[in-house]
Amino acid sequence: MLSRGAVRLGWLRPDIADAATLAGWHGLLAPEEQARAARFHFDSDRRAYTAAHALKRQMLAEHGGLPPEAWRFTTGAAGKPEVDPALGRSWLRFSISHCRSLVACAVAATDDVGLDVEAMARPALTPGLADRFFAPKEAAMLRALPEAEQASAFLQIWTLKESFVKATGHGIGLGLERFAFALDPPRLLFAPPETGALAEWRIAQWQPLPGHWLALALRRL
């Protein structure tokens, strides 16, 4: 059983899974998840969605004492996925994220958790986007870096921000400019009062695969 303050993290490579593995993942999903997977136009997106939701179910099963197929979910006011209270396991918190070449899931006990993964292969990331969406302190930090380092640093900040808003449950409606991160080491510099004290937050970030960034945010409740 997970202890409070601990986080279990797992990830998968959907792009290299064979047909039998994909079929196994698909079989774990609820009918509505299977239907949504079928609606993806590109096979790579369908693989990523299927892998992420199968991983979520497998990891919850390991810590919650129910088979992977038995888990049901609800959404909070801002759309944050949660374990259905009717299952009696609302103390389990989770977050998933996926891109075409990497999916990940984090599971925690009681504490709020948020996770994001991104690949460097996504469209060009420029300081102009940071000026538009990030806090001024973050945009200035990016512009001060050598041009060759800016795209990777942008992605680092982006994944940190995504993991943070997922953990808070507010989503991007919180306002990406209302909080800021520093890098090396990654840490939260400031945030709005409704997200709690800075001391409540634990932040981690690394590259599980070359060309990918993963960020994790945990808030002790």
C-alpha positions in Angstrom: 0.0 0.0 0.0 1.3 3.5 -0.8 2.3 5.6 2.1 1.4 9.3 2.2 4.0 11.4 0.5 5.1 8.5 -1.8 4.5 8.5 -5.5 4.5 5.5 -7.8 5.5 6.4 -11.4 5.4 4.2 -14.5 5.8 4.7 -18.2 5.4 2.8 -21.5 6.5 3.0 -25.1 3.3 2.7 -27.2 5.2 3.1 -30.5 7.1 -0.1 -30.1 4.3 -2.3 -28.6 3.4 -5.4 -30.6 -0.1 -6.4 -31.6 -0.6 -8.8 -28.7 0.4 -6.2 -26.2 -1.9 -3.6 -27.8 -4.8 -6.1 -27.7 -4.1 -6.7 -24.0 -4.1 -3.0 -23.2 -7.3 -2.6 -25.2 -9.0 -5.3 -23.3 -8.5 -3.5 -20.0 -10.4 -0.4 -21.0 -14.0 0.4 -20.3 -16.4 0.4 -23.3 -16.4 4.2 -23.4 -12.6 4.3 -23.4 -12.5 1.8 -26.2 -15.0 3.8 -28.2 -12.9 7.0 -27.7 -9.7 5.2 -28.7 -11.5 4.0 -31.9 -12.3 7.6 -32.8 -8.6 8.7 -33.2 -7.7 9.2 -36.8 -4.0 8.2 -36.5 -2.9 4.8 -35.2 -0.1 6.4 -33.2 -2.6 8.5 -31.2 -4.9 5.5 -30.7 -1.9 3.5 -29.4 -0.9 6.3 -27.0 -4.4 6.8 -25.6 -4.9 3.0 -25.1 -1.5 2.5 -23.5 -2.0 5.5 -21.1 -5.4 4.3 -19.9 -4.4 0.7 -19.6 -1.3 1.7 -17.5 -3.5 3.8 -15.3 -5.8 0.8 -14.6 -2.8 -1.5 -14.0 -1.2 0.8 -11.5 -4.4 1.5 -9.6 -5.0 -2.2 -9.4 -1.6 -2.8 -7.8 -2.4 -0.4 -5.0 -6.2 -0.4 -4.7 -7.0 -4.1 -4.6 -9.4 -4.2 -7.6 -8.8 -5.7 -11.0 -7.7 -3.3 -13.7 -11.1 -3.7 -15.5 -13.1 -2.8 -12.4 -12.0 0.8 -12.0 -14.5 3.6 -12.7 -13.8 7.3 -12.8 -15.5 10.7 -12.4 -14.3 14.2 -13.1 -13.9 17.2 -10.8 -15.3 20.7 -11.5 -12.4 21.6 -13.8 -12.3 18.2 -15.4 -9.7 16.5 -13.2 -10.1 12.7 -13.4 -10.7 11.0 -10.0 -11.5 7.5 -8.8 -15.3 7.0 -8.5 -16.2 7.5 -4.8 -18.5 4.5 -5.0 -15.5 2.2 -5.2 -14.4 3.3 -1.7 -10.9 4.2 -2.8 -11.0 7.9 -3.2 -7.7 8.2 -1.2 -5.9 7.0 -4.4 -5.0 9.9 -6.6 -3.5 9.6 -10.1 -2.5 11.5 -13.2 -1.7 10.4 -16.7 -0.1 12.0 -19.7 0.8 10.8 -23.2 2.5 11.7 -26.4 2.9 9.3 -29.4 6.2 7.9 -28.2 5.7 7.9 -24.4 2.9 7.5 -21.9 3.2 7.8 -18.2 1.1 7.5 -15.0 1.7 8.6 -11.4 -0.3 7.3 -8.4 -0.2 8.8 -5.0 -2.0 8.3 -1.7 -4.2 11.3 -0.5 -1.8 13.9 -1.9 -2.7 15.8 -5.1 -0.5 14.7 -8.0 0.0 16.0 -11.6 2.1 14.6 -14.4 3.0 15.7 -17.9 5.2 14.2 -20.7 6.2 15.9 -23.9 8.4 15.1 -26.9 10.9 17.5 -28.5 9.5 16.5 -31.9 6.5 18.7 -31.3 6.2 22.0 -33.4 8.7 24.7 -33.0 8.8 26.3 -29.5 9.9 29.9 -29.5 10.5 32.6 -26.9 7.5 34.4 -28.5 5.2 31.7 -27.1 6.7 32.1 -23.7 6.1 35.9 -23.9 2.5 35.1 -24.6 1.7 32.3 -22.1 4.4 32.2 -19.4 5.1 34.5 -16.4 7.5 37.4 -17.3 10.2 35.9 -15.1 10.1 32.6 -17.1 10.1 34.4 -20.5 13.1 36.5 -19.5 15.0 33.3 -18.4 14.3 31.7 -21.7 15.5 34.7 -23.7 18.7 34.8 -21.7 19.7 31.3 -22.8 21.6 30.5 -26.0 19.3 30.0 -28.9 20.2 26.3 -29.2 19.0 25.6 -25.6 15.7 27.6 -25.8 13.4 24.9 -27.2 14.4 22.3 -24.6 14.1 24.8 -21.8 10.7 25.9 -23.1 9.5 22.3 -23.0 10.9 21.9 -19.5 8.9 24.8 -18.3 5.8 23.7 -20.2 5.8 20.2 -18.6 6.3 21.7 -15.2 3.4 24.0 -15.7 1.1 21.3 -17.0 1.9 19.0 -14.1 1.2 21.8 -11.7 -2.2 22.7 -13.1 -3.2 19.1 -13.3 -2.3 18.6 -9.6 -4.2 21.7 -8.5 -7.3 20.5 -10.4 -7.8 23.9 -11.9 -6.4 23.1 -15.3 -5.0 25.8 -17.6 -7.9 28.0 -16.5 -5.7 28.8 -13.5 -3.7 31.1 -15.7 -0.2 30.0 -16.8 1.2 33.5 -16.1 0.1 33.4 -12.4 2.8 31.0 -11.3 6.4 30.4 -12.3 9.2 27.8 -12.2 12.9 28.0 -12.2 15.1 25.3 -13.7 18.2 23.5 -12.5 16.9 22.4 -10.2 13.2 22.7 -11.1 11.3 24.5 -8.4 8.2 26.6 -7.9 9.0 30.3 -7.5 5.5 31.7 -6.8 1.9 30.7 -7.3 -1.6 32.1 -6.5 -2.9 31.6 -2.9 -5.6 29.1 -4.0 -2.9 26.6 -4.9 -1.6 26.4 -1.3 1.8 27.4 0.2 4.9 26.8 -1.8 6.2 24.5 1.0 3.4 22.1 0.3 4.7 21.4 -3.2 7.3 18.8 -4.3 8.5 19.1 -7.9 10.6 16.7 -10.0 11.6 16.5 -13.6 13.8 14.3 -15.8 14.2 12.7 -19.2 12.9 9.1 -19.2 13.8 8.8 -22.9 16.1 10.9 -25.1 14.2 13.8 -26.6 11.4 13.7 -23.9 10.7 15.6 -20.7 8.6 14.4 -17.8 7.5 16.6 -14.9 5.8 15.6 -11.7 4.1 17.9 -9.1 2.9 16.6 -5.7 1.0 18.7 -3.1 0.9 17.4 0.4 -2.6 17.9 1.9 
